[in-house]
Amino acid sequence: MKFKNQMELFNHVWDTRPHVSEVSDKPLLPRGHFQWHFQFLHILPKGTFPHYKLNPDNIILALPEEHDHQERFPEFNRRKDLLRKSYYEKYYGKKFD
C-alpha cells in the first residue's frame, strides 16, 4: 500500500493495530489528543532511510515518553536490526546472517 504522507500512514497504522504501546503494552493516547502523532516512532530514521519513511513496517507504536528512550526497549532494537538488514539487502544486495 502506498501512502501520500505521514498522516495517511499514521491513520493506517492506527486503524490496523491494537492501541497499546508495542514496547511496554501500556494503553496509547486516543486519537485527537494533542500528542497523538508522537506515538508513531520511525524505527529507522527518516533522514537516513528515506525509502522507509512511509513504510508501515518502519513504524512502532509507543507512548510519547517512550519515544525519547526507544532504544532502551528490546522490541524496538529487534525490529531495528531486522529492518536494517532488509533495507541493505533490498537496496544494496548485501546479505546478512
N, C-alpha and C positions, 0 to 999 in steps of 0.2 A: 504494500500500500504506500503510495506517495503522499507526502504532506507538503502543503504550500508554505507553512510557517510553524513556529514552535507552538502556538496556541492550538492549532489543529492537532498536532502531535500530542500535546498535553491532554486535550479533551479525549482523544482516542485512548490513551493510556488510562485515564481516569475511568472511562466507560467500560474498560475491559479487564481491569484488575481490582482485587479487593482494596478497600480503603484503609489499609493498615501499612505501617512502615515495613518495608521489606528488609530492614536491618535490625529492628527491635520489636516488631509485632505490636507496636502501640498504635492506637487509632489516629488517623490523619485528620487534619483540619478540614472542615467542609468547604465545598465549592462556594465561592463568594467571600470567603474570609480574605482579609487583605494580604495575608501571607500564603495563600493557596498555591500560587505558582512557584514558591520557594521549595515546595515538596517534590519537585521533579529535578532530580540530580542527573547531570550528564556524567556517565561513568568515565568515558574518555573525553578529555576537554574538547570543546567545540573548536577552538582556535587551532589546536594541534591536529585534530582529526575531523576536518570539516565535512568529509563524506558521511560521517556518522552523526552529524548534528541533528538530523531529523529521522534517525533510526530508532524505533521504539525499543530495540534491544539495548540501546545505549542509555536508556533511562531507568533509574531505580527510584522508587518512591520512598521518601523518608521525611521526617519532621524537619522544620526549618532549623531547629537547634542541632540536629544531627548532620545537617548539610556542611557545616564548618569543620566537622570532625569525621567525615565519611570514611576516611582511610583507616580509622580505628576499628571498623566493623569487618569481620571476616567475610560476610556475604558480599560486601562491596568489592573487596580485594579479589575474591574468587571470580566474580563477573568481570572485573577489570582485566585480569590475566587472560580469561577466555576471549574477550573482545579484542584485546591487543593482538593475540595470536591470529584470530580470524581476520583482522584488518591487514596485518602484514602478509598473510597467506594470499588474501584476495588482491591486494594492490601491488605486492612486490614478489609474489610467487615463492616466498620463503616458507618452508615447513618447520614447525616447532613440535617438540615432544611434549 
